[in-house]
Amino acid sequence: MKSSWKWGIICLLLFGIFLVGIGAFQLNRGGWGEDRIEILKDDYTESNKNISQDFQKYDLINLNDALRDDLIDLPGIGEKLADKIISGRPYKDTSEIIIRKIISQKVFEEIKDRITVW
């Protein structure tokens, strides 16, 4: 008789632990409501912005092989300057477009972070 009583208490304790576990699971699931989804959405959007900015850093235009249209898309570079840049190829350094008087220092300052030479 005594051992069945012990087994009853053990089963009751295990059942209680089971119910507590289910309750904790349900509470945790409640944490994924609309508020949590908005937070995750904001985090996702912010991380995409950072990735976009990182790609923009590395999306440099190579003066030695850029298309005319790519050069024209740079601020301060029109058709004439793009043609001058193309006709002055090859370049060993980006600063050569100033040294050779192809563009002004002012225009160079605007585009220096967007150009490279390989």
C-alpha atoms as one frame of an Amber mdcrd trajectory, in Angstrom:
protein
   0.000   0.000   0.000   2.769   2.436   0.884   4.575   2.013  -2.445   1.433
   2.781  -4.477   1.040   5.973  -2.443   4.648   6.949  -3.333   4.005   6.203
  -6.990   0.878   8.349  -6.858   2.856  11.292  -5.470   5.607  10.797  -8.043
   3.042  10.705 -10.854   1.339  13.785  -9.449   4.677  15.643  -9.300   5.567
  14.610 -12.827   2.151  15.718 -14.046   2.635  19.066 -12.287   6.032  19.514
 -13.897   4.462  18.672 -17.244   1.750  21.305 -16.762   4.315  23.928 -15.720
   6.329  23.113 -18.844   3.274  23.506 -21.073   2.402  26.780 -19.357   5.932
  28.105 -19.917   5.745  27.033 -23.553   2.450  28.873 -24.009   3.871  32.021
 -22.385   6.875  31.835 -24.646   4.616  31.500 -27.668   2.750  34.581 -26.522
   6.050  36.440 -26.769   5.884  36.080 -30.557   2.801  38.289 -30.871   2.401
  41.341 -33.072   4.790  43.422 -30.953   7.580  40.894 -31.330   6.961  40.624
 -35.074   7.252  44.420 -35.419  10.555  44.374 -33.529  11.874  41.607 -35.772
  10.664  43.469 -38.872  12.480  46.635 -37.719  15.665  44.649 -37.039  15.430
  43.058 -40.486  14.929  46.441 -42.187  17.863  47.979 -40.295  20.172  45.089
 -41.174  19.186  45.396 -44.851  20.076  49.104 -44.745  23.499  48.238 -43.351
  24.045  45.613 -46.045  23.007  48.105 -48.713  25.439  50.684 -47.396  28.216
  48.088 -47.311  27.580  47.172 -50.949  27.570  50.832 -51.929  31.026  51.175
 -50.392  32.334  48.423 -52.637  30.373  49.360 -55.739  33.261  51.448 -57.061
  33.652  52.526 -60.652  36.956  51.517 -62.194  38.219  54.433 -64.267  40.141
  52.055 -66.543  37.152  50.045 -67.762  33.992  51.938 -66.791  31.371  52.469
 -69.445  30.683  56.026 -70.554  27.202  55.917 -69.009  28.641  54.773 -65.653
  31.003  57.747 -65.662  28.195  60.137 -66.579  26.221  58.863 -63.568  28.927
  60.238 -61.265  28.174  63.685 -59.807  29.798  66.497 -61.780  30.735  64.258
 -64.722  28.947  65.008 -67.960  29.428  63.610 -71.450  32.534  65.696 -72.207
  34.319  64.795 -68.976  33.386  61.133 -69.388  34.923  61.193 -72.874  38.068
  62.875 -71.512  38.387  60.256 -68.767  38.015  57.463 -71.302  40.544  58.951
 -73.709  43.081  59.396 -70.881  43.193  55.695 -70.005  44.987  53.826 -68.486
  45.340  55.260 -65.000  47.600  53.969 -62.236  45.945  56.080 -59.520  42.662
  57.937 -59.229  44.471  61.217 -58.574  45.859  61.135 -62.125  42.579  62.577
 -63.402  43.423  65.751 -61.458  47.136  65.760 -62.260  46.358  65.459 -65.977
  43.766  68.247 -65.594  40.930  66.057 -66.811  38.648  67.107 -63.942  38.811
  69.793 -61.254  39.718  69.231 -57.616  36.120  70.108 -56.674  34.639  67.391
 -58.904  37.291  64.929 -57.708  36.282  65.561 -54.086  32.688  64.691 -54.995
  33.548  61.388 -56.685  36.742  60.192 -54.991  34.877  57.724 -52.747  33.098
  56.195 -55.721  36.024  55.603 -58.091  39.010  53.301 -58.216  41.606  51.983
 -60.643  42.658  48.370 -61.139
